[in-house]
Amino acid sequence: TKALAVPVGAKQRGIPVIGFMQSWDNPTSKGPFPFRPDKVIVWNEILRREIEEHHAIPAERIFVSGVPQFDLYTHTDRFLSRDAFFRKWRLDPSRRLITYTTGSARMLPDEHLVIDMLDQAMKRHEIVPDSQLLVRLHPKDKPEVYSRFAQRADIVVQSPGRVGATQDNWNPSIEDMYDLAELMYHSDVVVNIASTITIDAACLDTPVINVRFDGPTNHDYLNSCRRYYDYDHYRNILATGGVRIADTPAELVDAINRYLADPQLESAGRERIRNEQCWKLDGQSGRRIAEFLLTTMRQHQPSDGSDAVASA
């Protein structure tokens, strides 16, 4: 593929290639490396161990950086205030915010039915009445499926911002990234199905509920969202005790009400998620990566002074 042209060409010319592990599920669910990098940058120690174990790359060739896209989560002073954020998204600042973030349409085709069930529970006043619902769409979801929610005055549907030809189809602007960060910060509870958003929310100590049912009817295991909770990367999340699992609509309602009553529930588990998945949530991950790349370049600088490192 075109994406492999640069690292393959670099390897042919003896130029060191550094691989960047873009997501936490790559080592255990995405198969082998399409090429063998000379060094690898990863988010955390879990990924470092998985790269060693499953891809036979020695520890001295693996650099742990933290999560660069989470650097802005340490700058909450730059976020919009709650009132300003709620006005921007036509939300009512006097009511609590339940945020549901969807997955891709291919992986979770019936997720809109779960949102239907949540909406109906709110209409029946089964959930704390001073609450409201925002649905944030995955970049690979189908907006037309959620058009019936977007037309409602009592539900806000948020698009993910600028799309692009990346693995998750998201090429966010700085504003897009702040929209997500502020949403995680100002939400009272975040609901999703086995999503990376769980880590985003935990970064800001926002309670997280994971849905483990498919809608009105559960599918067989291989076609059900239940299988995603057995993936190695997500089992690490469950082991922290930092999320609540809802296996039925009633359990989802109960978990939401519990968190709205006491947002400190499972806070220690969310701290463990931050420590394990983010390694260092200090706003310096991008700087560490830049310094690592510059150091590697200096170590391999050719005699003519040209650049000597390719990254992929």
C-alpha positions in Angstrom: 0.0 0.0 0.0 1.0 3.7 -0.3 1.3 3.9 3.5 4.0 1.3 3.4 6.1 2.9 0.6 8.1 5.2 2.9 9.1 2.6 5.6 9.8 -0.1 3.0 11.9 2.4 0.9 13.8 3.5 4.1 14.6 -0.1 5.0 15.9 -0.8 1.5 18.3 2.2 2.0 19.4 1.3 5.4 17.5 4.2 7.1 16.2 3.3 10.6 12.4 3.1 10.8 10.5 3.9 13.9 7.0 2.5 14.3 4.4 4.4 16.3 1.7 2.3 18.0 -1.4 4.4 17.3 -3.9 2.5 19.4 -3.9 0.3 22.5 -5.5 -2.7 20.7 -2.9 -3.0 17.9 -0.5 -5.5 19.4 -3.1 -8.1 20.3 -5.9 -7.7 17.8 -4.4 -6.3 14.5 -2.0 -9.0 13.5 1.7 -8.8 12.8 3.6 -5.7 11.8 3.5 -5.2 8.0 7.2 -4.4 8.2 9.7 -4.8 11.1 10.6 -1.5 12.6 13.9 -0.8 14.1 12.3 0.9 17.1 8.7 1.2 18.3 6.9 4.0 20.3 4.1 2.8 22.6 1.7 4.4 25.0 2.4 2.4 28.1 4.1 -0.6 29.8 1.3 -2.9 28.9 1.9 -2.3 25.2 5.6 -2.7 25.7 5.1 -6.1 27.2 2.7 -7.1 24.5 5.1 -6.0 21.7 7.9 -8.0 23.3 5.7 -11.1 23.8 3.7 -11.2 20.6 6.0 -9.5 18.1 9.4 -10.5 19.5 10.8 -6.9 19.6 13.3 -6.6 22.5 12.6 -4.0 25.3 15.6 -1.9 24.4 14.0 -1.1 21.0 10.7 0.0 22.6 10.2 3.6 23.8 7.3 4.3 26.2 6.0 7.8 25.7 2.5 8.2 27.1 -0.5 9.1 24.9 0.3 12.3 23.0 -3.4 13.0 22.0 -4.2 13.1 25.7 -1.7 15.9 26.5 -4.5 18.4 26.3 -6.4 16.7 29.1 -3.9 18.1 31.6 -4.9 21.7 30.6 -8.5 21.9 31.9 -7.9 25.6 32.5 -8.1 26.0 28.8 -11.4 24.3 28.5 -14.7 26.2 28.0 -16.6 26.7 31.2 -19.5 24.5 31.9 -22.0 27.2 31.0 -20.2 28.2 27.8 -19.8 24.6 26.7 -23.5 23.9 27.4 -24.5 27.0 25.4 -22.3 26.0 22.5 -24.1 22.6 22.2 -27.6 24.0 23.1 -27.6 22.0 26.3 -29.4 23.1 29.5 -26.8 24.0 32.2 -29.3 23.3 34.9 -29.5 19.6 34.1 -27.0 16.8 34.3 -25.4 15.4 31.1 -25.5 11.8 30.1 -23.2 11.3 27.1 -23.5 8.2 24.8 -20.6 7.7 22.4 -21.2 5.3 19.6 -18.9 2.8 17.9 -18.5 2.2 14.2 -21.5 1.1 12.2 -19.7 -2.1 11.0 -18.9 -3.3 14.5 -22.0 -2.2 16.2 -24.9 -2.0 13.7 -27.7 -2.0 16.3 -26.3 0.5 18.7 -29.0 3.0 17.8 -31.5 0.5 19.4 -29.6 0.8 22.7 -29.9 4.6 22.5 -33.6 4.1 21.8 -34.0 2.1 25.0 -32.1 4.7 27.0 -34.2 7.5 25.6 -37.4 5.6 26.5 -36.2 5.0 30.0 -35.6 8.8 30.4 -39.1 9.5 29.0 -40.5 7.1 31.7 -38.6 9.1 34.3 -36.7 6.0 35.3 -33.5 8.1 35.2 -32.9 11.1 37.5 -35.3 13.6 35.9 -32.9 16.6 35.8 -30.7 14.9 33.1 -30.3 15.2 29.4 -28.8 13.1 26.6 -26.0 13.9 24.1 -25.1 11.3 21.5 -21.6 11.7 20.0 -21.1 9.7 16.8 -18.1 7.6 15.9 -16.3 8.9 12.8 -17.2 5.6 11.1 -20.8 5.6 12.2 -23.7 6.4 9.9 -25.2 9.8 10.7 -28.4 9.0 8.8 -29.2 6.3 11.4 -29.3 8.9 14.1 -31.2 11.6 12.2 -34.4 10.9 14.2 -32.5 11.9 17.3 -30.9 15.0 15.7 -34.4 16.3 14.9 -35.4 16.2 18.6 -35.2 19.2 20.9 -34.4 17.1 23.9 -31.4 15.2 22.4 -28.2 16.6 21.1 -26.2 14.7 18.4 -22.6 15.7 18.1 -20.5 14.8 15.0 -16.8 14.0 15.6 -15.5 16.8 13.4 -13.1 16.5 10.5 -12.8 13.1 8.9 -9.7 11.7 7.2 -8.1 8.7 5.7 -6.9 7.3 9.0 -7.6 4.0 10.6 -10.4 5.4 12.7 -11.5 7.8 9.9 -10.8 10.8 12.2 -8.4 13.7 11.3 -9.3 16.2 14.1 -8.6 19.8 14.1 -7.5 21.4 17.5 -11.1 22.6 17.9 -12.4 19.0 17.3 -10.0 17.7 20.0 -11.1 20.3 22.5 -14.7 19.5 21.7 -14.1 15.9 22.8 -12.0 16.9 25.8 -14.6 19.4 27.0 -17.4 16.8 26.5 -15.6 14.3 28.6 -14.9 16.9 31.3 -18.4 18.4 31.5 -20.3 15.1 31.2 -21.7 13.6 34.4 -21.6 10.1 33.0 -20.3 8.6 29.8 -21.8 5.5 28.2 -20.2 3.4 25.5 -19.6 -0.1 24.2 -15.9 -1.2 24.8 -14.5 2.0 23.4 -11.3 3.9 23.8 -13.5 6.7 25.0 -13.5 4.8 28.3 -9.9 6.0 28.7 -10.7 9.5 27.6 -13.3 9.8 30.3 -11.1 8.2 32.9 -8.4 10.8 32.2 -10.9 13.4 33.6 -12.3 11.1 36.3 -15.7 11.0 34.6 -17.8 7.9 35.5 -18.0 5.4 32.7 -20.6 2.7 31.9 -20.0 -0.1 29.4 -23.0 -1.5 27.7 -22.8 -5.3 27.2 -26.1 -6.0 25.4 -27.1 -5.6 21.8 -30.5 -3.9 22.2 -33.9 -5.5 22.6 -32.5 -8.9 21.6 -29.0 -10.2 22.2 -27.2 -11.8 19.2 -25.2 -14.9 19.3 -21.7 -14.4 20.8 -19.8 -14.0 17.5 -22.2 -11.3 16.3 -22.7 -9.6 19.7 -20.9 -6.7 21.3 -20.3 -9.1 24.3 -17.3 -10.5 22.4 -15.4 -7.1 22.5 -15.1 -7.4 26.3 -13.1 -10.6 25.9 -10.4 -8.9 23.8 -7.1 -8.7 25.7 -6.9 -5.0 25.6 -10.3 -4.5 27.1 -9.9 -7.2 29.7 -7.2 -4.9 31.1 -9.8 -2.2 31.6 -12.3 -4.5 33.3 -9.6 -5.6 35.7 -9.2 -2.1 37.1 -12.7 -2.0 38.5 -12.9 1.5 37.0 -16.1 0.9 34.9 -19.6 -0.4 35.5 -20.9 -3.1 33.1 -24.6 -3.1 32.1 -25.8 -6.4 30.8 -29.4 -5.4 30.6 -31.3 -2.1 30.1 -32.3 -2.2 33.8 -28.7 -2.4 34.8 -27.9 0.5 32.5 -30.5 2.6 34.2 -29.4 1.6 37.6 -25.7 2.4 36.9 -26.6 5.8 35.5 -28.6 6.7 38.5 -25.9 5.5 40.9 -23.3 7.7 39.2 -25.5 10.7 39.1 -26.1 10.3 42.8 -22.4 9.7 43.6 -19.8 10.4 40.8 -16.9 9.3 43.1 -17.9 5.7 42.8 -15.1 3.7 41.1 -12.9 6.8 41.1 -9.9 4.6 42.4 -10.5 2.3 39.4 -10.5 5.2 37.0 -7.2 6.4 38.5 -5.8 2.9 37.8 -7.0 3.2 34.2 -5.1 6.5 33.9 -1.9 5.0 35.4 -1.9 1.8 33.4 -3.1 3.1 30.0 -1.6 6.6 29.9 1.6 5.8 31.8 2.3 9.5 32.5 -0.6 11.9 32.1 1.5 15.0 32.4 1.0 16.9 29.2 4.5 15.9 28.0 4.0 12.8 25.8 4.3 14.8 22.6 7.5 16.3 23.8 9.0 13.0 24.8 8.2 11.6 21.4 9.8 14.6 19.7 13.0 14.3 21.8 13.2 10.5 21.2 13.0 11.1 17.4 15.6 13.9 17.5 17.9 11.7 19.6 17.5 8.8 17.2 18.2 11.1 14.3 21.4 12.4 15.8 22.6 8.8 16.5 22.1 7.9 12.9 23.1 11.1 11.2 24.9 10.3 7.9 28.1 12.1 6.9 26.3 14.3 4.3 24.0 15.7 7.1 20.7 14.6 5.6 17.8 13.2 7.6 18.4 9.6 8.7 15.2 8.4 10.3 11.8 7.4 8.8 8.7 7.1 11.0 5.5 5.1 10.3 
